[in-house]
Amino acid sequence: MPISLQDETARLIAQEAAAFAAQVRQPAAREAFERLAAAASERSIPDELLPVLGQLLHLTLTSGRIAARYGPREEQVLSEVFRRTPAGRQLEEQVAQANAALATLQGLAIERLHLAAAGPGRYRLAVEAGGRRLVLDLGPAGAGARSLELAL
């Protein structure tokens, strides 16, 4: 389903897409960002450009570029747009699955929490409660349940 944009949001996306297009060396990628900039200028992103929009917003939001250039309000607005892209919907699904795994511990007394580095920008959170041990992976790719162990 195409995404309709408010004027200010459309302007920001068009600017960022044009900036990326100017920096990209690969012709196909440059063309995709140029098409995204043009679509944003028209305030509507068609389905075929939603993955490109998701890529643009992922890069600009995670790098801090949007917050630094435009501010927290714009960062929030573009984060909401990101959630409507395929990449954003996938991330939301990962969060829902992680919350479902955490729900298995709801109402149980937490016995231990442990956070460990699993690599650059990646973390592993272990939660022990009620004889259960849930391990979540957290990082740039999202969140996911790694394992759920039950004490017998």
C-alpha positions as CSV (number, residue, x, y, z in Angstrom):
1,M,0.0,0.0,0.0
2,P,1.5,3.4,-1.0
3,I,2.5,5.8,1.7
4,S,1.1,9.3,1.6
5,L,3.2,12.0,3.2
6,Q,2.6,15.3,4.8
7,D,4.3,18.3,3.2
8,E,7.2,18.7,5.7
9,T,7.8,14.9,5.8
10,A,7.8,14.7,2.0
11,R,10.3,17.6,1.8
12,L,12.7,15.9,4.3
13,I,12.5,12.5,2.5
14,A,13.0,14.2,-0.9
15,Q,16.0,16.1,0.4
16,E,17.6,13.0,2.0
17,A,16.9,10.8,-1.1
18,A,18.4,13.4,-3.4
19,A,21.5,13.7,-1.1
20,F,21.9,9.9,-1.2
21,A,21.4,9.8,-5.0
22,A,24.2,12.3,-5.4
23,Q,26.6,10.2,-3.4
24,V,25.8,6.7,-4.7
25,R,28.1,5.4,-7.5
26,Q,26.1,2.4,-8.6
27,P,23.7,3.6,-11.4
28,A,20.8,1.4,-10.3
29,A,20.9,2.5,-6.7
30,R,21.3,6.2,-7.8
31,E,18.2,5.8,-10.0
32,A,16.2,4.3,-7.2
33,F,17.1,7.1,-4.8
34,E,16.3,9.7,-7.5
35,R,12.9,8.0,-8.1
36,L,12.3,8.1,-4.4
37,A,13.1,11.8,-4.2
38,A,10.7,12.5,-7.1
39,A,7.9,10.4,-5.5
40,A,8.4,12.1,-2.1
41,S,8.2,15.5,-3.9
42,E,4.7,14.3,-5.0
43,R,3.9,13.3,-1.4
44,S,3.2,9.6,-2.2
45,I,5.6,6.7,-2.2
46,P,4.5,3.8,-4.4
47,D,4.8,0.2,-3.3
48,E,7.8,-0.5,-5.4
49,L,9.8,2.2,-3.7
50,L,8.9,1.2,-0.1
51,P,12.0,-1.0,0.2
52,V,14.2,2.0,-0.9
53,L,12.4,4.3,1.5
54,G,13.0,1.7,4.3
55,Q,16.7,1.5,3.4
56,L,17.1,5.3,3.4
57,L,15.3,5.8,6.7
58,H,17.1,2.9,8.3
59,L,20.5,4.4,7.4
60,T,19.6,8.0,8.3
61,L,17.8,7.2,11.5
62,T,20.4,4.7,12.9
63,S,23.3,7.0,12.0
64,G,21.7,9.9,13.9
65,R,21.7,12.0,10.8
66,I,18.0,12.9,11.0
67,A,18.2,13.9,14.7
68,A,21.3,15.9,14.2
69,R,20.2,17.8,11.0
70,Y,16.5,18.2,11.7
71,G,15.8,17.5,15.4
72,P,13.9,15.1,17.6
73,R,10.4,15.9,16.3
74,E,11.4,15.1,12.7
75,E,13.2,12.0,13.9
76,Q,10.0,10.8,15.5
77,V,7.9,11.5,12.4
78,L,10.4,9.7,10.1
79,S,10.6,6.8,12.6
80,E,6.8,6.4,12.2
81,V,7.1,6.5,8.4
82,F,9.9,3.8,8.7
83,R,7.5,1.5,10.6
84,R,5.2,1.6,7.5
85,T,7.9,0.2,5.2
86,P,8.6,-3.5,4.7
87,A,11.8,-3.2,6.8
88,G,9.9,-1.4,9.6
89,R,7.1,-3.9,9.6
90,Q,9.7,-6.7,9.8
91,L,11.3,-4.9,12.8
92,E,7.9,-4.5,14.5
93,E,7.2,-8.3,14.0
94,Q,10.6,-9.1,15.6
95,V,9.7,-6.9,18.6
96,A,6.3,-8.6,18.9
97,Q,7.9,-12.0,18.9
98,A,10.4,-10.9,21.5
99,N,7.6,-9.5,23.6
100,A,5.7,-12.8,23.3
101,A,8.8,-14.6,24.6
102,L,9.0,-12.2,27.5
103,A,5.3,-12.7,28.2
104,T,6.2,-16.3,29.2
105,L,8.0,-14.8,32.2
106,Q,5.2,-12.5,33.2
107,G,4.1,-12.7,36.8
108,L,7.3,-14.7,37.8
109,A,9.8,-13.3,40.2
110,I,13.0,-12.3,38.4
111,E,15.9,-14.1,39.8
112,R,18.7,-12.9,37.6
113,L,19.3,-10.4,34.7
114,H,22.5,-10.5,32.7
115,L,23.5,-8.4,29.7
116,A,26.5,-9.5,27.6
117,A,28.2,-8.1,24.5
118,A,27.7,-10.5,21.6
119,G,29.7,-8.4,19.2
120,P,30.0,-4.8,18.0
121,G,26.5,-3.3,18.4
122,R,25.0,-6.6,19.4
123,Y,23.9,-7.7,22.9
124,R,22.5,-10.8,24.6
125,L,20.1,-10.4,27.5
126,A,19.4,-13.4,29.8
127,V,16.4,-13.2,32.1
128,E,16.0,-15.9,34.7
129,A,12.6,-16.2,36.4
130,G,10.5,-19.0,37.9
131,G,12.9,-21.7,36.9
132,R,13.0,-20.4,33.3
133,R,15.8,-18.8,31.4
134,L,15.0,-16.6,28.4
135,V,17.9,-15.3,26.2
136,L,17.2,-12.4,23.8
137,D,19.5,-11.2,21.1
138,L,19.5,-7.4,20.7
139,G,21.2,-5.4,18.0
140,P,21.0,-3.4,14.8
141,A,19.1,-6.1,13.0
142,G,16.4,-6.1,15.7
143,A,15.5,-8.2,18.7
144,G,14.8,-11.9,18.9
145,A,14.4,-14.7,21.3
146,R,17.5,-16.9,21.1
147,S,16.4,-19.6,23.6
148,L,13.9,-20.4,26.3
149,E,15.0,-23.1,28.8
150,L,12.9,-24.7,31.5
151,A,14.3,-26.2,34.7
152,L,13.1,-29.8,35.2
